[in-house]
């Protein structure tokens, strides 16, 4: 059976509690309207005067019915108590009905409904308190970092999976050496760069290269996008930056990768909010964490952007992002190496020449070449082939450049002449 949503349960419980309160209130009002209160002495006087028709006794509660049929509630002594058996004394003057199960009936009719009502109200208040605490926990976690951590003991990507960026790999090899053997640099008084900024167009391997650095070094890898820091609430972004670096320090040595850092590292003073807007507070906190008073941590920040011209100068200075590594679209040699990497685990026909493909794909980025091999594999599977042939690869090049072939489209003779 499907479960109700939380909002439906809330309204259901509210309706039940309000219904029970209304029912008990209405029953009490109706009972008060149909009867009046007598004292014990009034009851005895009316019995002696012959004005009482019947008396129904339930423990210390009694209901006396006069000759006119009106009922009166009376609190009387317990007939079972010794020395006060008034029921036997006045039974000759009126009809006294004694309920032998008076205590049980009283508990069932009076106390039990009130106990149920109290329990329901207490349960409702407990549920409201739990919901409030849950909301507070969500508010507290709102300022926590949303970075995803990849453990370093199981490297999924290494430098062997990255091709076409030999110069960038050489620059980042020192980062790996520092994370593996920091004492070698400390003995010579050398200071490893605090941050590395990867600059290049989309698809050139910036994120892949940063993952390869973490995989080679065997250290934890924190990945987050620059846009995940900034929210509409002031102070949330700075809180997330603090929480991110607190986690990184606990897992040091490690790498923090910030993708699209231009979303949070844009030059200050250019926004509508001036120096008080949320993005600038987030950037200020990032500057402090990267090169503040507490800098004796083995936390290396690698950031990626394709718009270095909009970044704040304080973010680019030495001590924060010491090295700027530029990644460009690969040349023919780089494209050949990238094709080798992506075709490594794919069955290629013996007629496939990757050198020819490298010459046919000028301007392709690493992501374009990966998509090219994948499209060729899909085309071969569509044709029920066991291997990927040159025809599928050439068709995949056309698909990457111009999109899928539109075989059903027809053009007129005039359009053919124009073409």
DOLUMRO-172784 format. One line per field, with one value per atom (N, C-alpha, C): x, y, z. Coordinates in steps of 0.1 Angstrom, whole numbers, plus 2048, in hexadecimal, padded with zeros to 3 digits. Layout:
<sites>
x	c(X	...)
y	c(Y	...)
z	c(Z	...)
</sites>
This chain:
<sites>
x	c(809	800	809	806	80E	80D	817	818	813	80C	808	814	814	81F	81E	829	82A	820	81D	813	805	802	7F5	7F3	7FE	7FE	7FC	802	801	7F2	7EC	7DE	7D4	7D7	7CF	7CF	7DB	7DD	7D6	7D7	7D1	7C2	7BC	7AD	7A9	7B0	7AC	7AC	7B7	7B8	7AD	7AA	7A0	792	790	783	781	78B	789	787	78E	78B	77D	778	76B	760	763	759	758	764	763	75D	760	75A	74B	747	738	731	737	731	730	73A	739	72F	72D	723	715	713	706	703	70C	70A	706	70D	709	6FC	6F8	6EB	6DF	6E1	6D7	6D6	6DF	6DF	6E4	6E1	6E5	6ED	6F4	6FC	6F4	6F5	6EF	6FB	6F9	703	6FD	706	702	6F6	6F7	6ED	6DF	6E0	6D4	6CD	6D6	6D1	6CA	6D0	6CA	6BD	6BC	6B0	6A5	6A8	69E	699	6A2	69E	695	698	68F	681	681	674	66D	673	66C	66D	677	678	681	687	691	68B	68B	685	68F	69B	6A6	6B4	6BD	6CB	6D4	6DC	6E6	6F3	6F9	706	711	71C	728	734	738	743	73F	746	743	73B	736	72E	720	716	708	700	6F6	6EC	6DE	6D9	6CC	6C1	6B6	6AB	69F	69B	690	682	677	66A	666	66D	66A	672	67B	683	690	693	6A0	6AB	6B7	6C2	6CC	6D1	6DA	6E7	6F2	6FF	703	707	70A	717	71F	72B	727	728	724	72F	72E	738	737	742	743	73B	731	728	730	73B	743	74B	74D	755	74E	755	74F	74A	73F	739	732	731	72A	721	71A	712	704	704	6F8	6EF	6F4	6EC	6E1	6E6	6DD	6D3	6D8	6D0	6C4	6C6	6BB	6B5	6B9	6B3	6A4	69F	691	688	68F	688	688	691	692	699	699	69F	6AD	6B7	6C5	6CB	6D1	6D7	6E6	6EC	6FA	701	70B	713	71E	71E	729	736	737	743	745	742	743	751	75B	768	76D	76A	76E	767	759	751	755	759	75D	76A	773	780	77E	775	773	76B	762	759	75F	767	76B	77A	782	790	796	792	799	798	78C	78C	795	796	79F	7AE	7B1	7BE	7C2	7B8	7BB	7BD	7B5	7B7	7C4	7C8	7D5	7E1	7E0	7EA	7EB	7DF	7DF	7E5	7E2	7E7	7F6	7FB	809	810	80A	811	811	807	807	812	813	81D	82B	82D	83A	83D	833	835	839	832	835	844	848	855	860	85D	866	868	85C	85D	865	863	86B	87A	87E	88C	891	889	88E	890	887	88A	896	899	8A5	8B1	8B1	8BC	8BF	8B4	8B5	8BB	8B7	8BD	8CC	8D0	8DE	8E6	8E0	8E8	8E8	8E0	8DF	8ED	8F4	901	90D	90A	915	919	925	92B	924	922	91C	926	932	93D	93C	93F	93F	94D	94F	95C	95E	96A	96E	97A	979	984	990	99C	9A8	9AE	9A9	9AE	9AB	9A1	99D	99D	9A9	9AA	9A3	999	992	999	99F	9A5	9B4	9BD	9CB	9CF	9DC	9E2	9E1	9E1	9E0	9D3	9C9	9BC	9BB	9C5	9C5	9D0	9CC	9D5	9D3	9DD	9DC	9DF	9E3	9E6	9F3	9FD	A0A	A10	A0F	A15	A0E	A00	9F9	9FC	9FD	A00	A0E	A17	A24	A24	A1B	A1A	A14	A0A	A03	A0A	A15	A1C	A22	A26	A2C	A22	A15	A0B	A0A	A0A	A0A	A16	A21	A2D	A2C	A27	A26	A1C	A11	A07	A0C	A14	A1A	A26	A2F	A3B	A3D	A35	A37	A44	A4A	A56	A62	A61	A6C	A6D	A61	A60	A63	A5E	A5F	A6E	A76	A84	A8C	A88	A8F	A89	A7E	A78	A6F	A6B	A62	A54	A4C	A3E	A36	A2E	A26	A1B	A17	A0C	A00	9F9	9ED	9E1	9E2	9D7	9DC	9D4	9D7	9CA	9CB	9C0	9C1	9B7	9B7	9AE	9B4	9AD	9AC	9A0	99E	990	98D	97F	979	96C	965	969	96A	96D	97C	985	993	999	992	997	99B	995	999	995	988	983	98A	98C	992	9A1	9A8	9B5	9B6	9AD	9AD	9AA	9A1	99E	9AB	9B2	9BE	9C9	9CA	9D3	9D0	9C3	9BF	9C1	9BF	9C1	9CF	9D8	9E6	9EC	9E7	9EC	9E6	9DA	9D4	9CE	9C9	9C3	9B4	9AD	99F	99D	992	98F	981	981	974	970	965	960	954	954	948	948	93D	93B	93B	940	93F	931	928	91A	914	919	913	916	91F	922	918	913	90B	8FC	8F5	8E7	8E1	8D4	8CD	8CF	8D2	8D3	8E1	8E3	8F0	8F7	903	90B	90C	903	903	90F	913	91F	92B	92D	939	93A	92E	92D	931	92D	930	93F	945	953	95B	957	95D	95C	94F	94D	955	956	95E	96C	972	981	983	978	97A	97A	971	972	97F	984	990	99C	99C	9A7	9A7	99B	99A	99E	99E	9A2	9AF	9B7	9C3	9CE	9D7	9D7	9CC	9C7	9BC	9BC	9B3	9B1	9A3	9A1	994	993	989	987	97A	97C	971	96F	964	961	95A	95C	956	957	964	966	962	960	95C	94E	946	939	93A	945	947	953	95C	968	969	95D	95C	962	967	96E	964	968	95F	95C	951	94D	945	943	93C	92D	929	91B	912	905	8FC	8FC	900	8FF	90C	915	921	929	92F	938	930	922	91B	913	914	90C	912	90A	90E	91A	91B	926	934	934	941	945	93B	93F	944	93E	943	952	954	962	96C	968	971	974	96B	96D	977	975	97E	98C	98E	99B	9A2	99A	9A0	9A4	99B	99E	9AB	9AD	9B8	9C5	9C5	9D2	9CF	9C9	9C7	9D2	9CE	9D7	9DA	9D0	9D2	9D6	9E3	9E7	9EF	9F1	9FA	9F2	9EB	9E3	9E7	9E6	9E9	9DD	9D6	9CA	9CD	9CC	9CF	9C2	9C0	9B4	9B7	9AF	9B0	9A3	9A3	997	998	98C	98B	981	985	97D	980	976	979	978	977	976	980	98D	996	996	991	992	988	97E	974	978	982	986	98C	98A	990	99F	9A6	9B5	9BA	9B3	9B8	9B7	9AF	9AE	9B9	9BE	9C8	9D7	9D8	9E6	9EE	9FB	A03	9FF	9FF	9FB	9ED	9E5	9D8	9D8	9D7	9D8	9E6	9F0	9FE	A00	9FA	9FC	9F0	9F2	9E7	9EA	9E3	9E6	9DB	9E0	9D6	9D5	9C8	9C5	9BE	9C3	9BD	9B9	9B2	9AE	9BA	9BA	9C7	9CA	9D7	9DC	9DA	9DF	9DD	9E4	9EF	9F6	9ED	9E8	9E0	9D3	9CD	9C0	9C3	9CE	9D2	9D3	9D9	9DB	9CD	9C5	9B7	9AF	9B0	9A8	9AD	9BA	9C0	9B9	9B8	9B3	9A4	99C	98E	98B	994	991	998	99D	9A5	99C	990	988	97C	97E	974	979	971	975	975	981	982	985	980	983	992	997	9A5	9A8	99D	99F	99F	99C	99B	9A9	9AB	9B8	9B6	9BB	9B8	9C0	9CB	9D2	9CA	9C2	9B9	9AE	9A9	99F	9A4	9B1	9B7	9B8	9BB	9BC	9AF	9A4	997	98F	995	98E	995	999	99F	995	99A	991	989	98A	982	989	981	986	987	98C	98C	97E	975	967	961	964	95F	964	970	976	970	96E	968	959	952	945	945	950	951	952	95B	95C	950	949	93C	931	930	926	929	936	939	935	937	933	924	91D	90E	909	90F	90C	90F	91A	91E	914	910	906	8F8	8F5	8E8	8E8	8F3	8F4	8F7	8F7	8F9	907	911	91F	926	931	939	944	949	954	950	958	956	95F	958	960	962	96A	96D	961	957	94B	943	942	93B	943	950	958	956	957	955	947	93D	92F	92E	935	935	93B	945	94B	941	939	92E	924	920	916	91B	928	92D	92D	930	932	924	91C	90F	903	904	8F8	8F4	8E9	8E4	8E0	8E1	8DD	8CE	8C8	8BA	8B6	8B4	8B1	8A3	89A	88C	889	893	890	892	889	889	88A	892	894	890	88B	886	892	88E	898	89F	897	89D	8A7	8A4	8AD	8BA	8B8	8C4	8CD	8C7	8CF	8D6	8CF	8D6	8E1	8DF	8EA	8F6)
y	c(7F4	800	80C	816	822	82A	831	839	847	84E	85B	865	870	879	880	886	88C	897	89F	8AA	8A4	899	893	88D	887	881	88D	898	8A3	8A8	8AA	8AE	8A4	897	88C	88C	88D	88D	899	8A5	8B1	8B0	8AA	8A8	89E	894	88A	890	898	89E	8A8	8B1	8BB	8B4	8A9	8A2	89D	897	891	89C	8A7	8B2	8B7	8B9	8BD	8B4	8A7	89C	89C	89D	89D	8AA	8B5	8C2	8C1	8BC	8BC	8B2	8A7	89E	8A4	8AB	8B1	8BC	8C4	8CE	8C8	8BE	8B7	8B1	8AB	8A6	8B1	8BC	8C7	8CD	8CD	8D3	8CA	8BD	8B3	8B0	8B5	8B3	8BF	8BF	8C9	8C3	8CB	8C6	8C7	8BD	8BD	8BA	8C0	8BC	8AF	8A9	89D	89F	8AB	8AE	8B1	8B7	8B9	8AC	8A2	895	88F	88F	889	88F	89D	8A4	8A0	89F	89C	88D	884	876	876	87D	87D	883	88D	893	88B	880	878	87E	887	88D	887	87B	874	867	865	859	84D	850	846	84C	844	849	83E	842	838	83C	833	835	82E	835	830	835	82D	832	83E	849	856	85F	85A	862	85C	864	860	869	863	86B	869	874	873	878	871	875	878	885	889	885	888	884	88A	895	89C	896	88D	887	88E	898	8A0	898	897	890	89A	896	89F	897	89D	896	89A	88F	891	889	890	889	884	877	870	868	865	85C	84E	847	839	830	829	820	814	811	805	808	815	819	816	811	80D	819	818	823	82E	82C	836	830	826	81E	825	831	839	832	82A	824	81A	813	80A	811	81C	824	82B	830	837	82E	822	819	817	819	817	823	82E	83A	83D	837	839	82E	82D	822	825	81F	821	816	819	80E	810	805	805	7FD	804	7FD	7F6	7E8	7E1	7E3	7E6	7E8	7F7	7FE	80D	812	80C	812	80F	803	800	808	80A	812	820	825	833	835	82C	82D	82D	824	822	82E	833	83E	84C	84E	85C	85D	855	856	852	847	842	84C	852	85C	868	86C	877	873	867	862	861	85C	85B	869	872	880	886	884	889	883	875	86E	873	875	87A	888	891	89F	89E	896	894	88F	885	880	88A	892	89D	8A7	8AB	8B5	8AF	8A3	89C	89C	899	899	8A7	8B2	8BF	8C3	8BF	8C1	8BA	8AE	8A7	8AE	8B3	8BA	8C7	8CE	8DA	8D7	8CC	8C9	8C5	8BE	8BA	8C6	8D0	8DD	8E4	8E4	8EA	8E3	8D5	8CE	8D1	8D3	8D6	8E4	8ED	8FB	8FA	8F2	8F1	8EB	8E0	8DA	8E3	8ED	8F6	8FC	8FF	906	8FC	8EF	8E6	8E4	8E0	8DF	8D3	8D5	8CB	8C4	8C5	8BE	8AF	8A9	89A	895	88B	886	879	878	86B	866	85A	854	852	854	853	845	83C	82F	826	82B	824	82D	830	83A	834	83B	837	83C	848	84F	853	850	853	85B	85F	866	85D	850	847	849	84F	851	85F	867	874	875	87A	87C	889	88D	89A	8A6	8A5	8B1	8AE	8AB	8A7	8B2	8BE	8C9	8CB	8CA	8CC	8C0	8B4	8A9	8AB	8B0	8B3	8BD	8C7	8D1	8CC	8C3	8BD	8B1	8AC	8A1	8A5	8B2	8B7	8B7	8BA	8B9	8AB	8A1	893	890	895	892	898	8A4	8AA	8A2	89E	897	889	883	876	877	880	882	890	896	8A4	8A7	89D	89F	8A3	89E	8A2	8B0	8B7	8C5	8CD	8C9	8D0	8D0	8C6	8C6	8D0	8D4	8DE	8EC	8ED	8FA	8FE	8F5	8F8	8F9	901	902	8FF	8F4	8EF	8F9	8FB	904	901	90B	909	905	90B	909	908	901	900	904	90D	912	90C	903	8FD	906	90B	914	90E	90E	908	908	906	905	8F8	8F7	8EB	8DE	8D3	8C6	8C3	8CC	8CA	8C1	8BD	8B3	8B9	8C5	8CB	8C2	8BE	8B6	8A8	8A2	895	896	8A1	8A2	8A4	8AB	8AD	89F	897	88A	881	882	87A	87E	88B	88F	888	888	881	872	86C	85E	85A	862	85F	861	86B	86E	864	85F	856	85D	869	871	874	878	87B	887	887	891	897	8A4	8AB	8B2	8B0	8B6	8BE	8CB	8D4	8DE	8E3	8ED	8FB	905	912	917	913	918	912	907	901	908	912	91A	924	92B	937	933	939	938	946	947	954	959	950	954	959	964	96A	961	95E	956	947	942	934	930	938	934	934	93E	93E	933	92F	923	917	915	909	909	914	914	910	915	911	902	8FD	8EF	8E6	8EA	8E3	8E2	8ED	8EC	8E5	8E6	8DE	8CF	8CB	8BD	8B9	8C2	8BF	8BE	8C7	8C6	8BA	8B5	8A8	89C	89D	892	896	89F	8A3	898	897	89E	89B	8A5	8A2	8AD	8AB	8B5	8BA	8C7	8CD	8D2	8CD	8D2	8DA	8E6	8EF	8F2	8EC	8EE	8FB	901	90E	918	91B	923	932	935	943	946	93C	93E	945	942	948	951	950	958	964	969	974	981	98A	996	99D	9A2	9A9	9B7	9BC	9CA	9CB	9C0	9C1	9BD	9B8	9B4	9BF	9BD	9C7	9C9	9BF	9C0	9C6	9CA	9D0	9C7	9CB	9C2	9BA	9BA	9B3	9A7	9A5	99A	98D	982	975	970	972	96C	972	97F	985	980	97E	978	96A	962	955	955	95F	960	964	96D	972	966	95D	952	948	946	93E	943	950	956	954	955	952	944	93B	92C	928	92E	92A	930	93C	942	94C	946	94E	94B	94C	949	93A	932	923	91D	91D	918	90C	907	8FB	8EE	8ED	8E1	8DC	8CF	8C9	8C8	8D3	8D4	8DC	8D5	8DC	8DE	8EB	8EE	8EF	8E7	8E7	8ED	8F7	8FD	8FE	8FD	8FE	909	90F	91A	91C	921	925	934	93B	94A	94F	94E	954	963	969	978	97E	977	97D	97A	972	96E	97A	97A	985	984	98F	98E	988	98A	985	976	970	961	95C	964	95F	961	969	96C	960	960	956	954	948	945	93F	941	93B	932	938	930	933	92C	92F	92C	921	91C	91D	922	922	919	90E	904	906	908	90A	8FE	8FA	8EE	8F2	8EE	8F2	8E5	8E7	8DC	8D5	8C8	8C0	8C2	8C1	8C0	8B2	8AF	8A2	897	89A	890	88D	898	896	88F	892	88B	87C	879	86B	864	86A	864	863	86D	86D	861	860	855	847	846	83A	837	841	83F	83A	841	83E	831	82D	821	815	817	80C	800	801	7F5	7F3	7F8	7F6	7EE	7E4	7DC	7E3	7E6	7ED	7E4	7E7	7DF	7E1	7D7	7D8	7E3	7E8	7F2	800	801	80E	814	820	827	834	834	83F	84C	84A	855	85D	856	85C	864	85E	865	871	871	87C	888	884	88F	894	88C	890	898	89A	8A0	8AC	8B6	8C2	8CA	8D0	8D8	8D0	8C3	8BB	8BC	8BD	8BC	8AE	8AC	89E	898	8A1	89C	899	8A0	89D	890	88D	880	875	876	86C	869	874	872	86C	86F	869	85A	855	846	840	847	841	841	84B	84B	840	83E	833	825	823	817	815	820	81F	81B	822	81F	810	80B	7FD	7F4	7F7	7EE	7EF	7FB	7FC	7F3	7F2	7E9	7DB	7D7	7C9	7C4	7CD	7C9	7C6	7BD	7B9	7C2	7CA	7D3	7E1	7EB	7F8	7FA	7FE	800	80E	810	81E	826	81E	825	82B	824	829	835	835	840	84C	84B	857	85C	853	858	85F	85A	861	86F	870	87E	887	883	88C	88F	885	887	891	890	899	8A8	8A9	8B6	8BC	8B4	8B9	8B4	8AA	8A4	897	891	885	887	87D	87E	87E	887	888	882	875	86D	870	873	875	883	88C	899	89A	8A1	8A3	8B1	8B4	8C2	8C4	8D0	8D2	8D4	8D4	8D6	8E3	8ED	8FB	8FB	8F5	8F4	8ED	8E2	8DB	8E4	8EC	8F6	900	904	90E	908	8FC	8F5	8F2)
z	c(800	800	800	7F8	7F7	803	807	813	80F	819	817	818	810	812	81F	823	831	833	829	82A	82D	826	828	836	83B	849	853	850	859	85A	84E	84E	854	851	856	866	86B	87A	880	879	87E	87E	874	873	87E	880	88B	898	89C	8A9	8AB	8A1	8A2	8A3	89B	89C	8AA	8B0	8BD	8C8	8C7	8D0	8CE	8C2	8C0	8C5	8C3	8C8	8D7	8DE	8ED	8F2	8EB	8F0	8EE	8E2	8E0	8E9	8EC	8F6	903	908	915	915	90A	90A	90A	902	902	90F	916	923	92D	92C	936	933	926	922	927	927	92B	93A	941	950	957	964	96D	979	981	98C	999	9A1	9AE	9B8	9C4	9CE	9D5	9DD	9E4	9EE	9F5	9FF	9F8	9EC	9E4	9E0	9DC	9D8	9E4	9F0	9FC	9FF	9FE	A01	9F8	9EB	9E1	9E2	9E7	9E9	9F5	9FF	A0B	A08	9FE	9FB	9F0	9EB	9E1	9D3	9D1	9C4	9BA	9BE	9B6	9B1	9A4	99E	99F	999	999	99B	9A0	9A2	99C	992	98D	992	99A	9A0	999	996	990	997	9A1	9AA	9B2	9B0	9B7	9AE	9A2	999	999	99A	99A	991	98B	982	988	98E	994	98A	989	980	989	988	990	98A	991	98C	97F	97B	96F	963	966	95B	959	961	95F	966	960	966	96C	978	97F	983	980	983	992	999	9A7	9AA	9B2	9B8	9C5	9C7	9D3	9D9	9E6	9EC	9E6	9E7	9E1	9EA	9E4	9EC	9F2	9EC	9F0	9FC	A00	A0B	A18	A22	A2F	A37	A3D	A45	A3E	A30	A29	A1E	A21	A18	A16	A10	A0F	A05	9FB	9F1	9F8	A02	A09	A12	A18	A21	A1A	A0D	A06	9FB	9FA	9F0	9F2	9FE	A00	9FC	9FA	9F6	9E7	9E0	9D2	9CB	9BE	9B7	9B4	9BC	9BA	9B2	9A7	99F	9A0	9A6	9A8	99E	997	98C	993	993	999	992	985	97E	97C	986	985	982	988	986	978	973	965	95B	95E	954	955	960	961	95A	95B	954	945	941	932	92C	934	92E	930	93A	93D	93C	942	942	935	92F	923	917	914	909	90C	918	91B	91A	91E	91C	90D	905	8F7	8F1	8F5	8F0	8F3	900	904	8FC	8FA	8F3	8E4	8DE	8D0	8CF	8D9	8D8	8DB	8E4	8E7	8DA	8D4	8C7	8BD	8BB	8B1	8B4	8C1	8C4	8C2	8C5	8C3	8B4	8AC	89D	898	89D	899	89D	8A9	8AE	8A5	8A1	898	88B	886	879	87A	886	888	889	890	891	883	87B	86E	865	867	85F	864	871	876	871	870	86B	85C	854	847	845	84E	84E	851	85B	85F	853	84D	842	835	835	829	827	831	830	82E	82D	82C	81D	81B	80E	807	7FA	7F1	7E9	7ED	7E5	7E6	7DB	7DA	7DC	7E5	7E8	7E1	7DB	7D5	7DC	7E2	7EA	7E1	7E8	7E0	7E0	7E8	7E8	7DC	7D4	7C8	7BC	7B7	7AC	79F	79A	78E	782	783	778	77B	772	774	767	767	75C	74F	750	745	73D	744	73E	738	739	733	728	71D	712	70B	703	6FB	703	710	718	720	718	71E	727	722	72A	737	737	743	74D	748	750	757	750	755	761	75F	769	776	774	780	786	780	786	793	794	7A0	7AC	7A8	7B2	7B8	7AF	7B3	7BC	7B8	7C0	7CE	7CF	7DC	7E5	7DF	7E7	7EB	7E3	7E7	7F0	7ED	7F5	7F9	802	806	80D	814	81B	812	806	7FC	7F9	7F8	7F5	802	80D	81A	81E	81B	81F	817	80B	804	805	80E	810	805	7FC	7F1	7F5	7EF	7F2	7E5	7E7	7DB	7D8	7CC	7C9	7D1	7D6	7DD	7D4	7C8	7BF	7B0	7A8	79A	792	789	781	773	770	762	759	74F	746	738	732	725	721	714	710	715	714	718	711	718	712	710	716	714	71F	729	733	740	744	750	75C	75C	767	767	75C	75B	760	75D	761	770	776	785	78C	786	78C	78B	780	77E	788	78C	796	7A3	7A7	7B3	7B3	7A7	7A5	7A6	7A0	7A1	7AF	7B6	7C3	7CE	7CB	7D4	7E0	7DE	7E9	7E6	7F1	7EF	7E5	7DE	7D4	7D6	7D9	7DB	7CF	7C9	7BD	7C0	7BB	7BD	7B1	7AE	7A4	7AB	7A4	7AA	7AC	7A4	7A6	7B2	7B8	7C4	7D1	7D0	7DC	7DE	7D4	7D5	7D6	7E0	7E1	7E3	7E3	7E5	7F3	7FD	80B	80E	814	817	821	81F	829	826	81E	81B	813	809	801	809	812	81A	824	829	832	82B	81E	817	813	811	80E	81B	827	833	836	833	836	82C	81F	816	81A	81E	822	82F	838	844	841	838	834	82E	825	81E	828	832	83C	844	847	84E	846	839	830	829	82D	827	828	81F	812	808	801	7F8	7EE	7E4	7D9	7D9	7D8	7D7	7C9	7C1	7B3	7B2	7AD	7AC	79D	797	789	787	77C	778	784	787	793	790	783	77F	785	789	78E	79C	7A3	7B1	7B2	7A8	7A9	7A0	79C	793	79A	793	799	7A1	7AD	7B6	7B2	7B7	7B3	7A7	79F	793	794	7A0	7A1	7A6	7A6	7AA	7B9	7C0	7CF	7D5	7CD	7D2	7DA	7E6	7EE	7F8	7F7	801	7FB	7EF	7E9	7EC	7EB	7EF	7E8	7DB	7D3	7D8	7DB	7E0	7EE	7F6	803	802	7F8	7F6	7F0	7E7	7E2	7ED	7F5	800	809	80C	815	80D	800	7F9	7F8	7F8	7F8	805	810	81D	81F	81B	81C	814	809	800	805	80A	80F	81A	825	831	83C	848	853	855	852	854	846	843	835	836	842	844	842	837	834	826	824	817	80F	80C	804	7F8	7EC	7E0	7D8	7D4	7CC	7BE	7B6	7A7	7A2	79B	795	786	780	772	76D	762	75D	74E	747	739	737	742	742	74C	74B	755	755	74B	74B	755	75A	763	771	774	782	789	796	79F	7A0	79F	79F	7AC	7B7	7C4	7C4	7BB	7BA	7B2	7A9	79F	7A4	7AF	7B3	7B8	7B8	7BE	7CD	7D2	7DF	7E0	7D5	7D4	7C7	7BC	7AF	7A9	7AE	7AA	79B	797	789	781	775	76B	760	75E	754	749	73D	732	72A	728	720	713	708	6FB	6F4	6E9	6E1	6DB	6DB	6D8	6C9	6C6	6B8	6B3	6A7	6A1	6A9	6AF	6B8	6C4	6CA	6D6	6D3	6C7	6C4	6C2	6BC	6BA	6C8	6D1	6DE	6E6	6E4	6EA	6E4	6D7	6D1	6D6	6D8	6DD	6EB	6F3	701	700	6F8	6F8	6F0	6E7	6E0	6E6	6F2	6F9	6FB	700	703	6F9	6ED	6E3	6D7	6D3	6C7	6BA	6B5	6A8	69D	692	686	682	67B	677	66D	666	65C	662	66F	676	677	673	674	67C	688	691	68D	685	680	676	66E	664	66C	677	67F	685	68A	690	686	679	66F	66B	66C	668	673	67F	68A	68F	687	68C	694	69F	6A7	6B1	6B1	6BA	6C8	6D3	6E0	6E5	6F1	6F6	6F8	6FD	6FE	6F1	6E7	6D9	6D4	6D6	6D2	6DA	6E7	6EE	6E9	6E6	6E1	6D3	6CB	6BE	6BF	6C7	6C9	6CE	6D7	6DD	6D2	6CA	6BF	6B5	6B2	6A9	6AF	6BC	6C2	6C2	6C4	6C3	6B5	6AB	69D	69A	69E	69C	6A3	6AF	6B6	6AF	6AA	6A3	696	690	684	687	694	698	694	695	692	69E	69D	6A8	6AB	6A0	6A2	69C	6A0	69B	68F	683	677	674	669	665	660	65A	656	662	66D	678	67E	67E	684	67B	66E	665	666	668	669	677	681	68E	68E	686	684	67F	675	66F	679	681	68C	696	69A	6A4	69F	692	68C	689	681	67C	682	68B	691	689	68D	687	678	670	662	661	659	657	64A	64A	63D	638	640	63C	636	637	632	623	61C	60E	60A	600	5FC	5ED	5EA	5DC	5D2	5C6	5BB	5BC	5C0	5C1	5CC	5D8	5E3	5DF	5D7	5D2	5C9	5C1	5B9	5C1	5CC	5D4	5DC	5E0	5E7	5DE)
</sites>
